[in-house]
Amino acid sequence: MKIVLLESLGISQELLDSYVKPLKEKGYEFAAYERNDDPAVQIEEAKDADILIIANMPLKAEVINACPKLKYIDVAFTGVDHVALDAAKAKGIKVSNASGYSTVAVAELTIAMMLDLLRCVPQVDAACRAGGTKAGLVGNELEGKTVALVGTGHIGHRVAELVHAFGAKVIAYNGFSHKADTDLITYLPMKEMMEQADIVSLHCPVTDQSKGLINKETLSYMKPTAFLINEARGPVVVSQDLADALNSGKIAGAGIDVFEKEPPLDTNHPLLHSKNTIVTPHVAFATAESMAKRAVIVFDNIDAYLAGNQKNIIL
């Protein structure tokens, strides 16, 4: 049986070897490659694989269909919208993800973006470097604000805990589930939630229900002083609509870590040029600690699958 890793897990070679060694001792073959998004290259590397490991590299149907021995895809990522699940399902291929590895990392960068926007950090940094002062750049505090969450899974709930510790009120969109209010979170319909929010923070997967959820209409409900944070998935937001809202002053700012495609981005992307927008190249999940957690989950997934007890099941 052959296990193929198609992109780096973000850990040292020494640590990777420590996870691979027990598999090799059991007679499994292991091959590792650097990321290449060309399906032809992926097919060549993966054609003999029984198990594939990927992170956030797109895995298209043509690649899955060209791997006749493939039985299991181990996704070292939380979201799986970059994997051709229909093709995997049609071939009876099992799929697992690495849910939970980046909860702390994503939640902490969410807080960082909120504070950067509230305290005008990019602007005061630029002013200071240019010999200026804080004139016109006095910010605001997170305490007393209302933070709205779209998605209250592990990451969203951790964000709720953190902003609550700052003294913020937490509300959330009630359209994804029938979760009851708690001492921490009050659930509301979209319009009411957006109208009340000082900060809207996105933490939901891409589904038919969530794709394009943040658009011209839903953005129009927000206060002109409010901020939007997207550390969920890019397609949840209609980027041009958000850029228009930012440039026209309909909302005050945004922090964006995810886009319709993985960076590098086209330099003409509207959110690279919109007002008061902090952009990062999909880094929320990426810390030394989260990469170590992820590797543990990835190889636990393989051990569980080989033992006939699949974990973190997507398919």
C-alpha positions as CSV (number, residue, x, y, z in Angstrom):
1,M,0.0,0.0,0.0
2,K,1.3,3.4,-1.0
3,I,0.7,6.7,0.9
4,V,1.5,9.9,-1.0
5,L,1.8,13.4,0.5
6,L,1.2,15.9,-2.3
7,E,2.2,19.1,-0.4
8,S,4.1,20.1,2.7
9,L,2.5,19.8,6.1
10,G,4.5,22.8,7.4
11,I,6.5,20.7,9.8
12,S,10.2,19.8,9.9
13,Q,11.6,16.9,8.0
14,E,12.6,15.3,11.3
15,L,9.1,15.5,12.7
16,L,7.6,14.2,9.4
17,D,10.0,11.3,9.5
18,S,8.9,10.4,13.0
19,Y,5.3,10.0,11.9
20,V,6.3,8.1,8.7
21,K,8.7,5.7,10.4
22,P,6.0,3.5,12.1
23,L,4.1,3.2,8.8
24,K,7.2,2.1,6.9
25,E,7.9,-0.4,9.6
26,K,4.5,-1.9,8.9
27,G,5.4,-2.2,5.3
28,Y,3.7,0.9,3.8
29,E,5.4,2.8,1.1
30,F,5.5,6.6,1.6
31,A,6.3,9.4,-0.9
32,A,6.3,13.1,-0.4
33,Y,6.3,15.9,-2.9
34,E,6.3,19.7,-3.0
35,R,3.0,21.4,-3.9
36,N,2.2,21.7,-7.6
37,D,-1.3,22.8,-8.7
38,D,-0.9,21.4,-12.2
39,P,-3.3,18.4,-12.4
40,A,-0.9,16.6,-14.8
41,V,1.9,16.7,-12.3
42,Q,-0.5,15.6,-9.5
43,I,-1.6,12.6,-11.6
44,E,2.0,11.6,-12.2
45,E,2.8,11.8,-8.5
46,A,-0.4,10.2,-7.2
47,K,-1.3,7.6,-9.8
48,D,-0.2,4.6,-7.7
49,A,-1.4,6.0,-4.4
50,D,-3.8,4.1,-2.1
51,I,-3.9,7.0,0.3
52,L,-3.4,10.7,-0.6
53,I,-2.6,13.5,1.8
54,I,-3.2,17.1,0.8
55,A,-3.7,20.4,2.6
56,N,-5.4,23.2,0.8
57,M,-4.2,22.4,-2.7
58,P,-7.0,22.0,-5.2
59,L,-7.7,18.3,-6.0
60,K,-9.8,18.0,-9.1
61,A,-11.9,15.2,-10.4
62,E,-9.5,14.5,-13.2
63,V,-6.8,13.7,-10.7
64,I,-9.0,11.5,-8.5
65,N,-10.3,9.6,-11.5
66,A,-6.7,9.0,-12.7
67,C,-5.8,7.2,-9.5
68,P,-7.2,3.7,-9.9
69,K,-5.9,2.4,-6.5
70,L,-7.0,5.4,-4.4
71,K,-9.2,4.5,-1.4
72,Y,-8.7,7.3,1.1
73,I,-8.0,11.1,0.9
74,D,-6.7,12.6,4.2
75,V,-7.2,16.4,4.0
76,A,-4.9,18.3,6.3
77,F,-7.3,21.2,6.4
78,T,-10.7,22.0,7.9
79,G,-12.6,23.1,4.8
80,V,-12.9,20.6,1.9
81,D,-14.4,22.7,-0.8
82,H,-11.1,22.4,-2.8
83,V,-11.6,18.7,-3.1
84,A,-13.8,17.2,-5.8
85,L,-16.0,15.3,-3.4
86,D,-18.5,14.2,-6.0
87,A,-15.7,12.4,-7.8
88,A,-14.5,10.8,-4.6
89,K,-18.0,9.7,-3.6
90,A,-18.7,8.2,-7.1
91,K,-15.6,6.0,-6.7
92,G,-16.3,5.1,-3.1
93,I,-13.2,6.9,-1.8
94,K,-13.3,7.8,1.8
95,V,-12.4,11.4,2.9
96,S,-11.4,12.8,6.3
97,N,-10.4,16.3,7.3
98,A,-8.2,17.8,10.1
99,S,-11.0,19.6,12.0
100,G,-9.9,21.4,15.1
101,Y,-6.2,21.9,14.4
102,S,-6.5,25.7,13.7
103,T,-9.2,26.7,16.1
104,V,-6.9,28.8,18.3
105,A,-4.8,30.2,15.4
106,V,-7.8,31.4,13.4
107,A,-9.6,32.8,16.5
108,E,-6.5,34.7,17.6
109,L,-5.9,36.3,14.2
110,T,-9.6,37.3,14.1
111,I,-9.0,39.2,17.4
112,A,-5.9,40.7,16.0
113,M,-7.7,42.0,12.9
114,M,-10.5,43.4,15.1
115,L,-8.1,45.3,17.2
116,D,-6.0,46.5,14.2
117,L,-9.2,47.9,12.6
118,L,-10.6,49.4,15.8
119,R,-7.2,51.1,16.8
120,C,-6.3,52.1,13.2
121,V,-3.0,50.2,13.4
122,P,-2.1,50.3,9.7
123,Q,-2.8,54.0,9.6
124,V,-0.9,55.0,12.7
125,D,2.0,52.8,11.7
126,A,2.2,54.6,8.3
127,A,1.8,58.0,10.0
128,C,4.6,57.3,12.5
129,R,7.0,56.1,9.8
130,A,6.2,59.3,7.8
131,G,7.0,61.5,10.8
132,G,3.4,62.1,11.7
133,T,1.3,61.8,14.8
134,K,-2.0,60.2,15.9
135,A,-3.9,63.3,14.6
136,G,-7.2,62.1,13.2
137,L,-6.5,58.5,14.0
138,V,-7.8,58.0,17.5
139,G,-9.4,54.6,17.6
140,N,-12.0,52.7,19.5
141,E,-12.2,49.9,22.1
142,L,-13.5,46.4,21.7
143,E,-15.2,46.6,25.1
144,G,-18.8,47.4,24.8
145,K,-19.1,46.6,21.1
146,T,-21.4,44.1,19.6
147,V,-19.7,41.3,17.6
148,A,-21.8,39.2,15.2
149,L,-20.7,35.8,14.2
150,V,-21.7,34.0,11.0
151,G,-20.8,30.4,12.0
152,T,-20.5,29.2,15.5
153,G,-18.6,26.0,15.2
154,H,-15.4,25.4,17.1
155,I,-13.7,28.5,15.7
156,G,-16.7,30.8,15.9
157,H,-17.3,29.7,19.5
158,R,-13.7,30.4,20.4
159,V,-14.0,33.9,18.9
160,A,-17.1,34.4,21.0
161,E,-15.2,33.4,24.2
162,L,-12.3,35.8,23.4
163,V,-14.4,38.8,22.5
164,H,-16.6,38.2,25.5
165,A,-13.4,38.4,27.6
166,F,-12.8,41.8,26.2
167,G,-16.3,42.9,27.3
168,A,-18.1,42.7,24.0
169,K,-21.6,41.4,23.4
170,V,-21.9,38.4,21.1
171,I,-24.7,37.7,18.7
172,A,-24.9,35.3,15.8
173,Y,-26.7,34.3,12.6
174,N,-29.5,31.8,13.2
175,G,-29.9,30.6,9.6
176,F,-27.4,27.7,9.7
177,S,-28.9,25.7,12.5
178,H,-31.5,25.8,15.3
179,K,-29.0,26.4,18.1
180,A,-30.6,27.9,21.2
181,D,-29.3,31.1,22.8
182,T,-26.7,30.6,25.5
183,D,-25.2,32.8,28.2
184,L,-22.5,33.7,25.6
185,I,-24.4,33.9,22.3
186,T,-27.8,35.3,21.2
187,Y,-29.0,34.1,17.8
188,L,-30.8,36.5,15.4
189,P,-32.0,36.6,11.8
190,M,-29.5,38.0,9.3
191,K,-31.0,41.5,8.9
192,E,-31.4,42.1,12.6
193,M,-27.9,40.7,13.4
194,M,-26.2,42.9,10.7
195,E,-28.0,46.0,11.9
196,Q,-26.9,45.5,15.5
197,A,-23.3,44.6,14.8
198,D,-20.2,46.7,15.3
199,I,-18.1,43.9,13.9
200,V,-19.3,41.0,11.7
201,S,-16.9,38.0,11.7
202,L,-17.3,35.1,9.3
203,H,-16.5,31.5,10.4
204,C,-18.7,29.3,8.3
205,P,-17.9,26.7,5.5
206,V,-18.8,27.2,1.9
207,T,-22.1,25.6,1.2
208,D,-25.0,26.4,-1.2
209,Q,-26.5,28.3,1.7
210,S,-23.5,30.4,2.6
211,K,-22.0,31.1,-0.9
212,G,-22.4,34.8,-1.6
213,L,-24.2,35.3,1.7
214,I,-22.3,38.6,2.3
215,N,-23.4,40.7,-0.7
216,K,-24.7,44.1,-1.6
217,E,-28.0,43.5,0.2
218,T,-26.7,42.1,3.4
219,L,-23.9,44.6,3.6
220,S,-26.5,47.4,3.3
221,Y,-27.9,46.4,6.7
222,M,-24.6,47.2,8.4
223,K,-23.7,50.4,10.3
224,P,-21.4,52.8,8.5
225,T,-19.1,52.5,11.5
226,A,-19.0,48.7,11.3
227,F,-16.2,46.3,10.3
228,L,-16.3,42.9,8.5
229,I,-13.8,40.1,9.1
230,N,-13.6,37.1,6.8
231,E,-11.5,34.2,8.0
232,A,-14.0,31.6,6.7
233,R,-13.8,31.0,3.0
234,G,-13.6,33.5,0.2
235,P,-16.8,32.6,-1.7
236,V,-18.9,33.5,1.3
237,V,-18.3,37.1,0.3
238,V,-19.1,38.8,-3.0
239,S,-15.7,40.7,-3.2
240,Q,-16.8,43.4,-5.6
241,D,-19.9,44.2,-3.4
242,L,-17.7,44.4,-0.3
243,A,-15.2,46.6,-2.1
244,D,-18.0,48.9,-3.2
245,A,-19.3,49.1,0.3
246,L,-15.9,50.0,1.6
247,N,-15.1,52.6,-1.0
248,S,-18.5,54.3,-0.7
249,G,-18.3,54.5,3.1
250,K,-21.2,52.2,3.6
251,I,-19.1,50.3,6.1
252,A,-15.9,51.4,7.8
253,G,-13.4,48.7,7.2
254,A,-12.6,45.0,6.7
255,G,-10.0,42.4,7.5
256,I,-9.8,39.7,4.8
257,D,-7.7,36.5,5.0
258,V,-9.5,34.4,2.3
259,F,-10.5,35.0,-1.3
260,E,-12.2,33.3,-4.2
261,K,-8.9,31.6,-5.0
262,E,-5.8,30.9,-3.1
263,P,-3.1,33.7,-3.2
264,P,-1.1,34.9,-5.1
265,L,-4.0,37.1,-6.2
266,D,-4.4,39.1,-9.4
267,T,-3.1,42.5,-8.5
268,N,-6.4,44.0,-9.7
269,H,-8.5,42.1,-7.1
270,P,-11.0,44.7,-5.8
271,L,-10.1,44.1,-2.1
272,L,-6.5,44.9,-2.7
273,H,-7.5,48.4,-3.5
274,S,-10.5,49.1,-1.3
275,K,-10.5,51.6,1.6
276,N,-9.4,50.6,5.1
277,T,-8.9,47.0,4.2
278,I,-6.4,44.7,5.9
279,V,-5.5,41.8,3.7
280,T,-3.5,38.7,4.5
281,P,-2.7,35.8,2.1
282,H,-4.7,33.0,3.9
283,V,-2.5,32.8,7.0
284,A,-5.1,32.5,9.8
285,F,-4.5,28.8,10.2
286,A,-0.8,28.9,9.9
287,T,1.2,28.9,13.2
288,A,4.0,26.6,14.3
289,E,1.6,25.3,17.0
290,S,-1.3,24.6,14.6
291,M,1.0,22.9,12.0
292,A,2.2,20.5,14.8
293,K,-1.4,19.8,15.9
294,R,-2.4,19.3,12.2
295,A,0.3,16.6,11.7
296,V,-0.9,14.7,14.7
297,I,-4.5,14.7,13.3
298,V,-3.4,13.7,9.8
299,F,-1.4,10.7,10.9
300,D,-4.0,9.7,13.5
301,N,-6.5,9.8,10.6
302,I,-4.4,7.4,8.7
303,D,-3.9,5.0,11.6
304,A,-7.6,5.0,12.3
305,Y,-8.5,4.4,8.6
306,L,-6.0,1.5,8.4
307,A,-7.5,0.0,11.5
308,G,-11.0,0.2,10.0
309,N,-12.1,3.0,12.3
310,Q,-12.2,6.2,10.1
311,K,-12.1,9.5,12.0
312,N,-13.1,13.1,11.0
313,I,-15.4,11.7,8.4
314,I,-16.4,13.8,5.4
315,L,-17.2,10.9,3.1
